[in-house]
Amino acid sequence: MAKTIERKIKVTLQLPCNLVDQARELVARKRYESFASLVRASLEEAILQAEREQLLQQLNAASQDPLFLMDIREVSEDFASIDQMALRSND
């Protein structure tokens, strides 16, 4: 199978000295392969966290939407008999 090559770009950052020192220490202790891999992992985690927070906000908004709640209630009612049959077959 051919391996996909991810396009990369170089960036320049200014970071607090103590943050860079701590990052270098993690690399020295082999917690990360390189400074770049630590930065990449940190960015990926920050992006995932932001996406989770956005999803949570959307779910909270949906939980206040009367049309969404009505739709959920209707779907639950539509599948209630099937759910009961499944529960009885597991006994």
C-alpha positions as CSV (number, residue, x, y, z in Angstrom):
1,M,0.0,0.0,0.0
2,A,1.3,3.5,-0.9
3,K,2.0,5.7,2.0
4,T,0.4,9.2,1.8
5,I,3.0,12.0,2.3
6,E,1.6,14.8,4.4
7,R,2.5,18.3,3.1
8,K,4.3,20.3,5.8
9,I,5.3,23.9,6.2
10,K,7.8,25.6,8.5
11,V,6.6,28.1,11.0
12,T,8.4,30.5,13.3
13,L,7.1,30.9,16.9
14,Q,8.1,33.1,19.8
15,L,7.5,31.3,23.1
16,P,8.3,32.0,26.7
17,C,11.7,30.7,27.7
18,N,10.4,28.6,30.5
19,L,7.9,26.9,28.2
20,V,10.7,26.1,25.7
21,D,12.9,24.8,28.6
22,Q,10.1,22.5,29.8
23,A,9.5,21.3,26.3
24,R,13.2,20.5,25.7
25,E,13.3,18.6,29.0
26,L,10.4,16.4,27.8
27,V,12.3,15.7,24.6
28,A,15.5,15.0,26.5
29,R,13.6,12.5,28.7
30,K,12.3,10.8,25.5
31,R,8.7,11.7,26.2
32,Y,8.6,13.1,22.6
33,E,10.7,12.2,19.6
34,S,11.5,15.9,18.9
35,F,10.5,19.4,19.8
36,A,8.4,19.5,16.6
37,S,6.6,16.3,17.5
38,L,5.7,17.8,20.9
39,V,4.4,21.0,19.3
40,R,2.4,18.9,16.8
41,A,0.9,16.7,19.5
42,S,0.0,19.8,21.6
43,L,-1.6,21.5,18.6
44,E,-3.6,18.3,17.7
45,E,-4.8,18.0,21.3
46,A,-5.8,21.7,21.5
47,I,-7.7,21.4,18.2
48,L,-9.5,18.3,19.4
49,Q,-10.4,20.0,22.6
50,A,-11.8,23.0,20.7
51,E,-13.8,20.7,18.5
52,R,-15.2,18.8,21.5
53,E,-16.2,22.1,23.1
54,Q,-17.9,23.2,19.9
55,L,-19.8,19.9,19.7
56,L,-20.9,20.2,23.4
57,Q,-22.2,23.8,22.7
58,Q,-24.1,22.4,19.7
59,L,-25.6,19.6,21.8
60,N,-26.6,22.0,24.5
61,A,-28.2,24.3,22.0
62,A,-30.1,21.3,20.5
63,S,-31.3,20.2,23.9
64,Q,-33.1,23.6,24.1
65,D,-34.6,23.4,20.6
66,P,-38.3,22.4,20.8
67,L,-38.3,21.0,17.2
68,F,-35.2,18.8,17.9
69,L,-36.7,17.6,21.1
70,M,-40.0,16.8,19.4
71,D,-38.1,14.8,16.7
72,I,-36.2,12.8,19.3
73,R,-39.5,12.1,21.1
74,E,-41.1,10.9,17.9
75,V,-38.2,8.6,17.0
76,S,-38.2,7.2,20.5
77,E,-42.0,6.5,20.2
78,D,-41.5,4.9,16.7
79,F,-38.9,2.5,18.0
80,A,-40.5,1.8,21.4
81,S,-42.1,-1.5,20.4
82,I,-38.9,-2.7,18.8
83,D,-36.9,-1.8,21.9
84,Q,-39.4,-3.8,24.0
85,M,-39.1,-6.8,21.8
86,A,-35.3,-6.7,22.0
87,L,-35.4,-6.4,25.8
88,R,-37.8,-9.4,26.1
89,S,-35.6,-11.5,23.8
90,N,-32.6,-10.8,26.1
91,D,-34.4,-12.3,29.1
